[in-house]
Amino acid sequence: MTGVGTAVSATSYSQQEVLDAFGITDPRVRSVFLNSAIERRNLTLPAADTRGVRAPESQGDLLDKHKALALDMGGEALRACLKDAGADLSDLRHLCCVTSTGFLTPGLSALLIKDLGIDRHCGRADIVGMGCNAGLNALGVEAGWAAAHPGELAVVLCVEACSAAYAMDSTMRTAVVNSLFGDGAAAVALRAEPGGAARADGREGGPAVLKFASCVIPDAVDAMRYDWDRDLGRFSFFLDPQIPYVVGAHAETVVDRLLAGTGLRRSDIGHWLVHSGGKKVIDAVVVNLGLTRHDVRHTVGVLRDHGNVSSGSFLFSYERLLAEGVTRPGEYGVLMTMGPGSTIETALIRW
């Protein structure tokens, strides 16, 4: 259980507690929350006034919230990851930060380097706005960097302050989003030995990152989006109700592409770490890939305990897999994330 670290914001809420906090009584909205397969999520909600009312936050306040939560959770996840990898902040040579729940210039990587006292010569990259799939896009960036710099330590850090993308109105569009996402950060360390693939835990024994495959679905480019709501005067996230079926219909195509040329079949994959995108998304992937409920136990568990923590969700599952101690040398795993575009990202790893 090395080379990975996670963090969440301070306060956890059950779905019922979120409904109570905002005084939501609409039966349709309550049904969305209570049938989400989510038990608890970490959220940073606006404070209630003397009447118990939680007023909507301005976009400026939400950006401030994003920055504060990103630095707090990001720093905690990064330190936990490095400790797990047997490394220190001084060992870090490249940092790739991912976020889609707020905008920062300078980027989160620069702010963390200053905040944590990381060597100012540390290489960095920021991936902003790619959504829930972006953790694997960042893993590709850092795996390539690590392979080009053998022996040096790189880290992917996904930080999603989903409370900073929380809109309050009476629409079903908002209800679906508000019922799903939670605050979370996750980091994974990589290091490549000379002539070898990048390993996903920063030390010997961790899985090697072998290959990536992507699939963009242009016909569904607007099915998941984060755009400006002119009525509310702020950004708002949208999820098309058909997105689980769109993702499911293309999951087989991208996994087959990932395994092409490897001599592997889906039945050869011992470990599946799928993005906790929502109950229907998980079910669609399971059906279309012929997976078992055991294959997605960590995906389901992360959704239950944290909700959808966006780009870092698959790393929360990875952490749980390592905690089980069930992986063996020579076993293969597939990582899968989904997000706006609409996009499916995959990676093949081997212990």
N, C-alpha and C positions, 0 to 999 in steps of 0.2 A: 504493500500500500504506500507507494512512494511517488513523488513528483506531481501530485495533484492537490489542490486546495480550493475550498469553497467558503463563501460567506453570505450571510443574508442580513437584511435590515433588522432593527431591534424588536419590532412588534409583530406578533403573529396573530392572525384573525381566522376564525372559522368562517365559512360562507354565511352562516346565520348571523354572526356578529357583524359582518360587512353590511348585510341587509338591514340590520337594526341600526347601525351607525348612520346610515343615510335615510332611514325611515321609508324603505322601499316596500310598498304594499301591492303593487301591480302583480297579479298572479302569474302572468306570462314571464315577467322579469324574474320573479322568485323561482319559477320552475327552471329557468336557465341556470341560475346559481346553484340550486339544490340538486340538480341532476348532472353536475359537471364532472363527477368522480374526483372532485377536489375536497379534501377535508380542511386543510389549513393553507394559508399563504402569508408571507411576510410583506406588509405594506406600511407605508408612511403616509397616513391620511391627514387631511387638514384638521386642525384642532376645532373642537366644538365650541360655540359661543355660550353665553349664559343660559340660552334657551335650548341648548343641546343641538343646535343647527350647525352643520359643517358647510361653510360657504365654498363655492367653486374658487379655485386659485387662478390668478392671472398667468399668462404664458411666462412672464418674467419671473414670477414666484416659482413656477414649475422648473424653469431652467436653473434657478438657484438651488432648488431641491435636488435636481439631477447632479449638479456639481458636487454638492456636499455628500450625497449618498455614494456617488461614484468613487470619490476619493476615500471614503471610509471603508466601504465594502471592498473596493479594489485593492487597497493597501492590505487589508486583512487576508484576502484570498491569495495575494501574491506572496506574502510572508509565509503563509501556511504551505503553499506549494513548494517554495524554496526549502523550507525546513524538512518537508517530506522527501525532497530530492537530495537531502544531505548537503545543501548549498546555502550560501549567504547572499545578501543583497550585493556584496562586492564581487560575487562571481558572475553576475548577470551581464551579458554582452549584447543582447538584443531583446527588445520588448515590443510585442504587437498587441495593441489594445483594441477591443471591439465594443461598440455600443450603438444602440439605435433609439435610445429613449431620451436623448437630449443632444445638444450641439455645443461643442467647446472649441474655442480657438484662443490660446494654444490648446492642442489636443490633450487628451487624458494622459498619454504617455509622458509628455513633457511635465505636466503638473505632478504626476507621481514621482518622476525623477527628482524634482525639486522637493516635494513633500517628504519623501522617504530618504533623501540623501544618497540616491543611487549615483554612481559615477556619471558625470555629465557627458562623457564620451560614449556612453551606451547607445547603440543603434536603436532606432525606434520606427514604428509605423502605427498609424491609426486607421482602422476600418470603421467608417461611420455610415449608418443608414442602410446597410444591407439586410438587416432584420435577423430573424431566428436562424437562418442558415449560416450566418457569417462566421460562427466559430470554426467551421471546417474550412472556410476560405482562408481564415487566419492561420489555421494549422498548416495549410499548404504553403503559405508565405514563410512561416518559421521553419518548416521542414526543409524547404529549399535553402534558406539562410544557413541552417545548421549544417547541411551537407556541404555548403561552400566554405564553412568555417569549422573544420573538424576539431572536436574537443572543447568547443566553446558553447556556453549555455544560452539557450533562447527560451523565452516564455510567451505563451499565448494567454492573454487575460481578457475574459469576457465580463463586462460589467453592465448590467441592465437595471436601472432604477425605474421599474415599470410604474411606480407610484407617480413619477413625474410625467406620465402619459395618460393620466386618469382623468377622463372627462365626465361631467355629471349632467345628464339630461334624461329625458323619459323615453328615448328611442331604443328600439331593439338593437340597433347597430351598436350603441354604447353598452347596452346590457351584456351582449356577447363578449365584448372585450373586457369589461370590468369584472366579469365573472371568472376570467381565465388567468390573467397575468399576475406574477408576484416579483418582488425585488430579489435579486441574487447576483452573485459574482462567482466566477470559477476560473482557475488558472491551471495550466499544465506546462511542465518543463520538458525541453527536448535537448538532446546532445547527440552528435554523430561522431563515431569513431572514424579514423582515417580509412577511406575506402568503403565505409558502411552507410546504411540508411540511418536516418534520424530515429532515435528511440524516444518514445513518448513519456518516459518517466525520468529522464536525465541521468540514469545510471544503469549499469549492466543488469540485465534481467527483465527490463521493461519491453513492451512491444515495439517492434520496428514499424515505422510508417512506410508502407510499400507503394501505394498507388492511390490516386484520386480519380473520381469521375463525377461529372456534373450534368444536369439536364435542366435547361430553361424551357418553360412552357409559354411561348409568346401569346397564345390565345387567352391565357389567364393572367396577363400582365397586371391587370387592375384588381385581381381577386383578393390580394392582400396589399394594403397600402397605408401609409402614414402621411396625411396631407392636411392642408389648412381648412378648418371649418369656419367659414365666414360668419355664420350665425353666432358661434361661440367666441370668435376672435382668438382662436388657438388651434394647435395641431390636434388631430384626432385620428385614431387608428380604425381601419375598416377590415373586416373579415367576411368574405362572401360565404354564405351558408353551404355552397357547393364545393368549397375548397378541400374537404376531406376526400371527396370522391375524385377530384382532379389529381390530388397527390397520389392517392391509391392507384389510379389508372396508369400512372407513369413510374411507379416505384420499381416494377419489374424491369422496365427498360433500362433504367440507370444502373441497377444492381447487376444485370447481365453484362452491361458495358464494363463495369468495374472488374468483374471476374473474367472477362474475355482475355484469352492469352495466358492465363495463370494456371490452367489445368484444374481449376477448382469449380465445384458446383455449390449451389446454395446449401446443400446438405453437409458440406465440408466446413461450414462456418459454425464455430462453437459458441460465439458470443456476438450478440446483436445489441448495439447501443443506439437507440432511435430517439430522436427529439421528442420531448414530452409536449407535443403541440396541442393536445386536447383529446378527449376520449374518442371522438369519431375519427380523428386523424390516425390515432394508434390502431383502432379497429380496422380501418381501411388498409393500412400497411400490413397488418397481420394477415388479413384475408388474401391480399394480392400477392404476398410473398410466401404464403404457406407457412408462416411462423406459428409457434405455440405461445401460449400465455407465459410459459416459463421463459421463453426467449426475450420477452419484453417486460419481465418482472421489475427491473429497475426503472425502466421508462414509466411504467404505471405507478411505481412507488414514489418517484420524484414528482409526478403530477399530483398525486394524492397529498403529499406532504408540503409541497412548495408552489403548486400551480405551474404554469408555463413561465420559466425564467428566461425565455427567449434564447439568445445565442449561447448561453452557458449550460443549457439543460443537459446536453449529452455528456458534459464533463461531470455534472452531478451524478449521472448514472455510472460513468466510468469510475468515480470514486467509490461508489457502492459495490461495483464489481470487484475492485481490488480488495475491499474490506472483507469480501467473502473468502478470498484466498483459494479460489477454485481454478484459476487459470494455470495452464501447464505449458512448458516449452514446446514450441511447434504448433500450438493452436492458433487459429485464425479468428479475427473479429472484423465486423463491419460497423462503421460509424455512419449514421444517416441523419441529416438535418434538412429541414424544409423552411422556406420563407418566401418573401415577396419576389416577384419576377414573372410568374411564380417559378421557384427554383427548388430542385432537390440536389443536395450535395452528399457525396459518399466518400469514404476512405477505407482502404483495406489495411489491416494491421496484423502482425504476427509476433507472438511471444517467443 
